[in-house]
């Protein structure tokens, strides 16, 4: 078995495992033999008339075709998640792509479903979001930039609502909006800390009534969450109309439908609602659609993309943002609950490097063998395995291989996974593509086909909101108690009185720890979970519980990726990934 150089994006590997000529992810993507998008669609039974092409290598699937396949039986649903994120990297998207390619390699009809990339992180510090090495989705450059314009449409629909709020106030304020209680901000798909808090409508009477406002990043918009949970355009318009944008002096809510904004917003989102289809490096179908924040929202690709893929493929591989405690929990309790989905198998991505970081090793020392640190870091993996098994779904661990991993370190993870009632499989898809994921694909298909999954959400719809919060805090995060003051508890009770008590909970907290302290790695116990505030996303259909400082408008780092992104002499993008 050859070592892979996963995560070191400027090398390729020879058969003897030694690095050879420099080969970046973007160079690998450009060297790929892409097939016309009509050919990719045909593999799933989508005819050319049902594809709306955006160039030769990407298209949208028509709503008419989606409607026509709703009576078909669903394929098997496989979720890819991960241990708690570390600076060492885990590789969920790379594993999602590698597993999808691996399933096709062993003769299964499979498709993948992932989120679209936001411009903010691309030009900030994260880079692209299309996988890496020989497990990528292409066209990588377009996917990481404007793609098919979905995020721009969401930005426009969101800001139309913002403009209509201020316009309504300007022209007499018939709805009696209390401008001190306008909660609807504006959005832009870029990291810009200067816009977090602003004063709007300055400049005199002609410009309206001055008030405080601000901007979020587009992926944090409730419009994004609405689009990603909607089943069709009618459902989308209803969700948009249900968005609460402000309140009156008596605290009664003002909805987007009160401003008659929902119809025009839906018009702007008509094309964005249709899922995008592209391909992997190995020419397998990939749906890339939607991109809600994994903190302030549910962090999964769109329901319409996933449900459509399930009608067209025998196996659908999708992923959830951040670690399993945030991403997978919301996938199960929000997305699956709302869409009537049930995963057949879950894959937890882990790396030896991340285990060592959870075991206390500094990032600069991860290259040296340290089995003791792997052992010390394993409880984080064990916590995630136990949490996911509590949903009644079988769990497999994918060890995403790096060249510095040793046999002893890998064995320590395999032995531990087995002791937790799971199994761990070494994967080399970054280096070898589907060939490096055959063992994982074979086992995942066996489990999915076995019918072993007995999926059930963590809590009932009719449970009080505070009880739902405590169920997540104690059963997923292993907190001893939830700390919520009277204001928070009164707000939750008020929403229950208003008819929102059956909504699921969306926890907003640090992704780096099971606790609210991002520096507390591993599998901490005995901690408290303080609730800073609660927010009602009535359109999306969940209650956001904010624990700690959650940033809905990121800032650029000291040295943003944008400084390295440019066009070369051949007119090609450099530095994007």
C-alpha positions in Angstrom: 0.0 0.0 0.0 1.5 3.3 -1.1 1.6 6.3 1.1 -0.4 9.3 -0.1 0.7 12.9 0.4 -2.8 14.1 1.3 -3.1 17.8 2.2 0.3 18.7 0.6 -1.2 20.1 -2.6 1.9 20.8 -4.5 3.2 17.2 -5.0 2.4 14.1 -7.0 3.5 10.7 -5.9 5.5 8.1 -7.8 4.8 4.4 -7.4 7.6 4.1 -4.9 5.9 6.7 -2.7 8.5 9.4 -3.3 7.4 12.9 -4.4 8.1 13.8 -8.0 7.2 16.7 -10.2 5.2 19.5 -8.6 1.5 19.1 -9.3 -1.1 21.3 -7.7 -4.7 20.5 -7.3 -5.6 23.1 -9.9 -3.1 21.5 -12.3 -4.7 18.1 -11.7 -8.1 19.6 -12.4 -7.0 21.3 -15.6 -5.4 18.0 -16.9 -8.7 16.1 -16.4 -10.5 14.7 -19.4 -13.9 16.3 -19.0 -17.0 14.9 -20.7 -19.8 17.0 -22.1 -22.4 17.7 -19.4 -25.1 16.0 -21.5 -23.2 12.8 -21.3 -22.9 13.1 -17.5 -26.6 13.8 -17.3 -27.4 10.8 -19.5 -25.7 8.5 -17.0 -28.5 9.4 -14.6 -31.3 9.3 -17.2 -31.4 13.1 -17.6 -32.1 14.0 -21.2 -30.5 17.0 -23.0 -33.8 18.8 -23.0 -33.9 18.6 -19.2 -30.5 20.1 -18.7 -30.0 23.9 -18.8 -26.3 24.2 -19.8 -23.9 26.8 -18.4 -21.1 26.2 -20.8 -20.0 22.7 -21.8 -19.3 21.2 -18.3 -22.0 22.4 -16.0 -25.8 22.6 -16.1 -28.9 22.9 -14.1 -31.6 20.2 -13.9 -35.0 21.4 -14.9 -37.8 21.6 -12.3 -40.0 19.7 -14.8 -37.7 16.7 -14.8 -37.4 16.8 -11.0 -41.1 16.6 -10.8 -41.3 13.7 -13.2 -39.1 11.4 -11.2 -40.7 11.9 -7.7 -42.5 8.6 -7.9 -39.3 6.6 -8.2 -37.8 4.6 -5.4 -35.0 6.2 -3.4 -31.4 4.9 -3.6 -29.2 4.5 -0.5 -28.2 7.6 1.3 -24.6 7.8 2.7 -23.5 10.7 4.9 -19.8 11.7 5.2 -18.9 13.7 8.3 -15.8 14.0 10.4 -14.2 14.3 13.8 -13.9 17.7 15.4 -12.0 20.0 12.9 -8.3 20.7 13.6 -5.7 22.8 11.8 -4.2 19.4 10.7 -7.2 18.9 8.3 -9.5 16.0 7.9 -10.7 16.0 4.3 -14.5 15.5 4.2 -15.1 16.7 0.7 -12.1 14.8 -0.7 -13.4 11.7 1.0 -17.0 12.3 -0.3 -15.7 12.5 -3.8 -13.3 9.6 -3.4 -16.1 7.4 -2.0 -18.5 8.4 -4.8 -15.9 7.5 -7.4 -15.1 4.3 -5.5 -18.7 3.2 -5.6 -18.8 3.8 -9.3 -15.5 1.9 -9.8 -17.0 -1.3 -8.1 -20.0 -1.2 -10.5 -22.5 0.8 -8.4 -24.6 3.7 -9.9 -23.6 6.5 -7.5 -23.7 10.3 -7.4 -22.4 12.8 -4.9 -24.1 15.9 -3.4 -22.0 18.7 -1.9 -22.4 22.4 -1.2 -21.2 25.3 -3.4 -18.2 27.4 -2.4 -18.5 30.9 -1.0 -16.3 33.7 -2.4 -15.5 34.9 1.1 -13.5 31.9 2.3 -12.0 31.4 -1.2 -10.4 34.8 -1.0 -9.9 34.7 2.7 -8.0 31.7 4.1 -9.8 28.5 3.2 -9.2 28.3 -0.5 -11.4 26.2 -2.7 -14.1 23.6 -1.7 -14.0 21.0 -4.5 -11.9 18.3 -2.9 -8.3 17.7 -3.7 -5.7 15.6 -5.4 -7.3 12.9 -7.5 -10.6 13.2 -5.7 -12.0 16.4 -7.0 -15.1 17.9 -8.6 -14.6 19.9 -11.8 -14.7 22.5 -13.2 -12.9 23.5 -10.1 -12.2 27.1 -10.9 -15.8 28.0 -11.9 -17.1 26.1 -8.9 -15.0 28.2 -6.5 -15.9 31.5 -8.2 -19.2 32.6 -9.7 -20.3 29.0 -10.8 -23.9 29.3 -12.1 -24.7 32.5 -10.2 -26.8 30.9 -7.4 -25.1 32.9 -4.6 -25.6 36.1 -6.5 -29.3 35.4 -6.9 -29.6 34.7 -3.1 -27.7 37.9 -2.4 -30.1 39.9 -4.6 -33.2 38.3 -3.2 -32.0 39.0 0.4 -31.1 42.6 -0.3 -34.4 43.2 -2.2 -36.1 42.4 1.1 -33.8 44.8 2.9 -34.5 47.6 0.5 -38.3 47.0 0.7 -38.1 47.2 4.5 -36.5 50.7 4.4 -38.7 51.7 1.5 -41.8 50.8 3.5 -40.7 52.9 6.5 -39.8 55.8 4.2 -43.3 55.9 2.6 -45.3 56.1 5.8 -44.6 52.9 7.7 -48.2 51.5 7.4 -47.1 48.3 9.2 -45.8 50.4 12.2 -42.3 48.8 12.0 -40.2 49.8 15.0 -37.0 50.8 13.2 -35.0 49.9 16.4 -36.2 46.4 16.1 -35.4 45.7 12.4 -33.4 42.4 12.6 -33.0 41.8 8.9 -29.5 42.8 7.8 -28.1 43.0 4.3 -25.6 40.5 2.8 -22.6 40.2 0.5 -20.7 37.1 -0.5 -17.3 38.4 0.8 -15.5 38.6 4.1 -15.7 42.2 5.1 -15.5 43.0 8.8 -16.0 46.8 8.2 -19.6 46.0 7.3 -20.6 44.1 10.4 -22.1 47.1 12.0 -23.2 50.2 10.0 -25.5 53.2 10.1 -27.8 53.3 7.1 -29.9 56.1 5.5 -27.6 59.0 6.4 -27.7 62.1 4.2 -31.0 63.8 5.0 -34.7 63.4 4.6 -34.5 62.2 1.0 -32.5 59.1 2.1 -34.9 57.8 4.8 -34.7 57.4 8.5 -31.2 56.8 9.9 -30.8 53.5 11.8 -28.2 51.0 12.8 -27.8 48.0 10.5 -25.1 45.6 9.2 -24.1 43.0 6.8 -23.8 39.2 7.1 -22.0 37.0 4.5 -24.4 35.5 2.0 -24.1 31.9 3.2 -25.4 33.0 6.6 -28.6 34.4 5.0 -31.9 32.9 6.0 -32.8 33.0 2.3 -29.9 30.5 1.7 -31.3 28.2 4.4 -34.8 28.6 3.0 -33.7 27.6 -0.5 -31.7 24.6 0.8 -34.7 23.2 2.7 -37.4 24.0 0.2 -38.9 21.1 -1.9 -40.1 23.3 -4.8 -40.8 26.9 -5.7 -44.2 27.0 -3.9 -42.5 25.7 -0.7 -39.7 28.3 -1.2 -42.1 31.2 -1.5 -44.0 30.1 1.6 -40.7 29.9 3.5 -39.6 33.3 2.2 -42.9 34.8 3.3 -42.5 33.4 6.8 -39.2 35.1 7.4 -39.5 37.5 10.4 -37.7 40.8 9.5 -38.7 43.1 12.3 -41.3 43.8 15.0 -43.6 46.6 16.1 -43.4 48.4 19.4 -45.7 45.8 20.9 -43.2 43.2 19.8 -45.6 41.6 17.3 -43.6 40.2 14.3 -43.4 41.6 10.8 -43.0 39.0 8.1 -41.6 39.3 4.6 -45.1 38.5 3.3 -46.4 41.6 5.1 -44.1 43.6 2.8 -45.3 41.6 -0.2 -41.6 40.8 -0.9 -42.0 37.0 -1.1 -43.2 36.8 -4.7 -40.4 39.0 -6.2 -37.8 37.2 -4.1 -39.0 33.8 -5.5 -38.7 35.2 -9.0 -35.1 36.1 -8.4 -34.5 32.6 -7.1 -36.3 30.7 -9.8 -33.2 29.5 -11.6 -31.1 29.2 -8.4 -33.6 26.7 -7.0 -32.7 24.2 -9.8 -29.8 21.9 -8.8 -26.4 22.1 -10.5 -24.8 19.0 -12.0 -21.1 18.7 -12.8 -18.6 15.8 -12.7 -15.7 14.4 -10.8 -12.3 13.8 -12.2 -13.4 10.3 -13.1 -16.5 11.7 -15.0 -19.0 10.6 -12.3 -22.1 12.8 -11.7 -22.0 15.4 -8.9 -24.7 17.7 -7.7 -23.3 20.9 -6.2 -26.1 23.1 -4.8 -26.6 25.5 -1.9 -24.2 26.5 0.8 -25.8 27.4 4.2 -23.5 28.2 7.1 -22.8 25.1 9.3 -23.1 27.2 12.5 -26.0 29.7 12.1 -27.8 27.2 9.8 -27.8 23.5 9.0 -24.6 23.3 6.9 -25.8 20.8 4.2 -26.4 20.9 0.4 -30.0 21.5 -0.8 -32.8 19.1 -0.1 -33.9 19.3 -3.7 -30.5 18.2 -4.9 -30.3 15.3 -2.5 -33.8 14.1 -3.1 -33.4 14.3 -6.8 -30.1 12.4 -6.7 -31.8 9.7 -4.6 -34.3 9.1 -7.4 -31.6 8.8 -10.1 -28.8 6.9 -8.4 -28.6 3.7 -6.4 -26.2 5.3 -3.9 -25.9 9.0 -3.0 -22.9 10.3 -1.0 -23.4 13.6 0.7 -21.6 15.5 3.4 -22.4 17.8 6.4 -20.3 20.8 7.5 -17.8 20.8 10.4 -17.5 17.8 12.7 -20.3 15.3 13.4 -21.4 17.1 16.5 -22.4 20.2 14.5 -22.9 19.0 10.9 -24.1 15.5 11.2 -26.4 16.3 14.2 -28.1 19.0 12.1 -28.2 16.8 9.0 -30.1 14.2 11.1 -32.3 16.5 13.2 -33.1 19.2 10.7 -32.5 18.1 7.1 -33.6 14.5 7.4 -36.6 15.5 9.6 -37.8 18.2 7.2 -37.2 16.2 4.0 -38.2 12.7 5.3 -34.8 11.3 4.7 -33.0 8.5 6.5 -29.3 7.7 6.0 -28.3 4.1 5.5 -24.7 4.5 6.6 -22.4 7.2 8.0 -18.7 7.6 7.3 -16.6 9.6 9.8 -13.4 11.0 8.3 -10.4 11.0 10.6 -6.7 11.4 10.1 -3.7 10.3 12.1 -2.5 13.9 12.2 -5.8 15.1 13.7 -5.8 12.3 16.3 -2.3 13.5 17.3 -3.5 17.1 17.6 -6.4 16.0 19.8 -3.7 14.2 21.8 -1.8 17.4 22.5 0.8 17.5 19.7 1.6 20.9 18.1 1.0 21.2 14.4 4.7 21.6 13.6 5.4 18.2 15.2 2.8 16.1 13.5 5.2 14.5 11.0 7.0 12.4 13.7 5.5 9.1 14.7 3.7 9.4 18.1 1.4 6.4 18.8 0.9 7.6 22.3 -0.6 10.9 21.1 -2.8 9.0 18.7 -4.1 7.0 21.6 -4.6 10.1 23.7 -6.6 11.7 20.9 -8.8 8.8 20.1 -11.6 9.7 22.5 -12.7 12.5 20.2 -13.3 9.9 17.5 -15.0 7.6 20.0 -17.4 10.4 21.1 -18.4 11.0 17.5 -18.9 7.3 16.8 -21.1 7.0 19.9 -23.2 10.1 19.0 -23.9 8.9 15.5 -24.8 5.3 16.6 -27.3 6.9 18.9 -29.3 7.9 15.8 -29.5 4.2 14.9 -27.2 4.4 11.9 -24.2 2.2 11.2 -20.9 4.0 11.3 -17.6 3.4 9.4 -14.4 5.4 10.0 -12.4 6.5 6.9 -8.7 7.1 7.7 -7.7 9.8 5.2 -4.1 8.9 4.7 -1.1 11.2 4.8 2.4 10.2 3.7 3.7 10.7 7.3 1.3 8.2 8.8 3.0 5.0 10.1 1.5 1.5 10.3 1.5 1.6 14.1 -0.5 4.9 14.2 -3.0 3.6 11.7 -3.3 0.3 13.6 -4.0 2.3 16.8 -7.0 3.9 15.1 -8.3 0.7 13.6 -8.1 -1.1 17.0 -9.9 1.7 18.7 -12.7 1.9 16.1 -13.3 -1.8 16.5 -13.5 -1.4 20.3 -16.2 1.2 19.8 -18.4 -1.1 17.7 -17.3 0.3 14.4 -14.5 -0.3 11.9 -11.8 1.9 10.3 -10.6 1.6 6.7 -7.4 3.2 5.3 -8.2 5.4 2.3 -5.9 6.7 -0.4 -8.3 8.5 -2.7 -6.2 11.7 -2.7 -3.3 9.9 -4.4 -5.1 7.2 -6.3 -8.6 8.4 -6.9 -11.3 5.7 -6.9 -8.6 2.9 -6.7 -7.7 4.2 -3.3 -11.3 4.1 -2.0 -12.3 0.6 -3.3 -12.2 -1.0 0.2 -14.2 1.8 1.8 -16.8 1.8 -1.1 -17.2 -2.0 -0.9 -17.8 -2.0 2.8 -20.1 1.1 2.7 -22.2 -0.5 0.0 -22.5 -3.8 2.0 -23.7 -1.9 5.0 -26.2 0.3 3.1 -27.6 -2.7 1.3 -28.0 -4.7 4.6 -30.8 -2.6 5.9 -29.1 -2.3 9.3 -30.0 1.4 9.7 -32.8 2.1 12.1 -32.6 5.9 11.9 -34.5 8.0 14.3 -33.9 11.7 15.2 -32.6 12.6 18.6 -35.8 14.2 19.9 -39.6 14.4 19.1 -41.2 17.4 17.4 -43.6 17.9 20.3 -40.9 18.2 22.9 -40.6 21.7 24.5 -37.8 23.8 22.9 -35.7 23.9 26.1 -35.9 20.1 26.4 -34.7 19.8 22.8 -31.8 22.1 23.6 -30.9 20.0 26.7 -31.1 16.8 24.7 -28.5 18.0 22.2 -26.3 19.6 24.9 -26.3 16.5 27.1 -26.4 13.7 24.6 -24.2 15.1 21.9 -21.9 17.5 23.7 -22.0 15.7 27.1 -22.6 18.9 29.0 -23.7 18.6 32.6 -26.1 21.5 32.3 -27.5 24.2 30.0 -27.2 27.8 31.4 -30.0 30.0 30.1 -31.3 33.1 31.8 -34.9 34.1 32.3 -34.9 36.2 29.1 -33.9 33.2 27.0 -36.4 30.9 28.6 -39.2 33.4 28.3 -38.4 33.9 24.6 -38.6 30.2 24.0 -41.9 29.9 25.8 -43.3 32.9 23.8 -42.4 31.2 20.5 -44.1 28.0 21.7 -47.2 30.0 22.4 -47.0 31.5 18.8 -46.9 28.0 17.3 -43.2 27.5 16.8 -42.7 24.9 19.5 -42.4 22.0 17.0 -39.4 23.4 15.3 -36.0 21.7 15.5 -32.9 23.3 17.2 -29.9 24.6 15.3 -27.0 24.9 17.6 -24.5 27.7 16.9 -21.2 27.2 18.7 -17.6 26.7 18.1 -16.8 23.8 15.8 -13.5 23.0 17.4 -14.7 21.5 20.6 -17.6 19.6 22.1 -17.6 22.4 24.7 -18.0 26.1 24.1 -14.3 26.6 24.6 -12.5 26.1 21.2 -9.2 25.2 23.0 -10.7 22.3 24.8 -10.0 19.4 22.4 -10.6 15.7 22.8 -13.8 14.5 24.4 -14.4 16.8 27.4 -17.1 16.1 30.1 -18.3 18.0 33.1 -18.7 21.3 31.3 -21.7 23.7 31.1 -23.2 25.1 27.9 -24.2 28.8 28.3 -26.8 30.1 25.9 -26.0 33.7 24.8 -29.2 34.2 22.8 -31.8 32.5 20.7 -33.0 33.5 17.3 -36.1 32.3 15.4 -35.5 31.4 11.7 -39.2 31.1 11.0 -38.8 30.8 7.2 -36.1 28.2 7.3 -38.0 26.4 10.1 -35.6 26.1 13.1 -34.6 27.9 16.3 -31.0 29.0 16.4 -29.3 28.7 19.8 -26.2 30.8 20.0 -23.5 29.6 22.5 -20.5 31.8 22.5 -19.4 34.3 19.9 -20.6 33.2 16.4 -19.4 35.4 13.5 -21.9 35.8 10.7 -19.6 38.2 8.8 -16.0 36.8 8.8 -13.0 39.1 8.3 -10.0 38.6 6.1 -6.8 37.2 7.7 -3.6 39.3 7.9 -2.5 37.7 4.6 -5.7 36.8 2.6 -5.6 34.2 -0.1 -6.7 37.0 -2.5 -3.1 38.3 -2.5 -2.0 35.2 -4.3 -4.9 34.8 -6.7 -4.3 36.2 -10.2 -4.3 35.4 -13.9 -1.2 34.0 -15.5 0.1 34.8 -19.0 -2.1 32.1 -20.5 -5.2 33.7 -18.9 -5.6 30.9 -16.3 -6.4 31.4 -12.7 -3.5 30.9 -10.3 -3.5 30.7 -6.5 -7.1 29.8 -6.1 -6.4 26.5 -4.4 
